[in-house]
Amino acid sequence: MLDANRLRVLVEIAHAGSIAAAAERLSFTPPALSQQLTKLEREVGCALVERGRTGATLTEAGRVLLAHGERVLGELRDAETAVRAFAGVVPDRLSLGAFASAGKVLLPATLAAFGREHPHVRLSLSDIEPPGGYGLVASGELDLLVTHRYPGVPLPRAGGLHRERVLVDPLLAVAPTGHPLGDHDLGLADLADEEWICGAPGIHNRVSLDTAAAAAGVRLTVAYETRDYEVALALIEAGVGVALVPSSILGAARPGLRVSRPLRDARLAREIYAVHRRRPTGPVHAMVTMLREVADRALGATPELP
């Protein structure tokens, strides 16, 4: 039978990206951690990690074992939590991971409200861009992941986790003040001559825009590449380009912006999800409930469409 502690070594290497970083997280020396990894590789009879100058990469066999190892560690943490709950020990920690714009739009109010109602729970937050974070939830390193899916981008496998949608966030076309955007019921073809602002190829909002353009039979020019919506809005306010921006990010009406209704042929929206283990602690349920309430208010606070 495989040793759970050695499985943890593999999981930590995968999550940290290098043997040195994993050793630091586990309070090992790198040689000692390498020795544990070597023993694990002997047990399974194949190489699990490719060691390189820039870090450590899992082999195909390593990735197979990683998925099982994450679930094993998660189950062990669940077992510990269950026994502590039976003994009357109330969970006092909750760790979250979230992508950048959720950290700005949803989490400040959510964490503040949670802190007022659960002052005994210590909170922590990590920046995690989709599709990352699922393995951290599976292994129990994260209690809750806030992630998203854009149109045209498949959801990652949940691997036995519970994933629930907390917000459908429409993507609205935004242009500088004075632009005819919003005066008419527009489609992507009406904006084909514009200079667009969007993420680089492969970034989720770019995949969404390219997929919608292909479906509409138009070719759009992305002149300014940024995945940061605050940068995109600053460019638009300066009179540069147009972009699709999630409704929740727009917040209160801003000078210098013209916001459209959903485009006629591309009624796009990103979906925001909460991901956690199937037997979460009480604080996780409370946090998801508050996240839903804040998400509802975030959409209600978006500027009135022209």
Secondary structure, DSSP 8 states (H G I E B T S, - for coil): ---HHHHHHHHHHHHHSSHHHHHHHHT--HHHHHHHHHHHHHHHTS--EEEETTEEEE-HHHHHHHHHHHHHHHHHHHHHHHHHHHTT----EEEEEE-HHHHHHTHHHHHHHHHHH-TTSEEEEEE--TTTTHHHHHTTS-SEEEEEE-TT------TT-EEEEEEEEEEEEEEETT--TTSS---GGGGTTSEEEE--TTSHHHHHHHHHHHHHT---EEEEE-S-HHHHHHHHHTT--BEEEEHHHH-S--TTEEE--SBTTB--EEEEEEEE-SS--HHHHHHHHHHHHHHHHHHHTS----
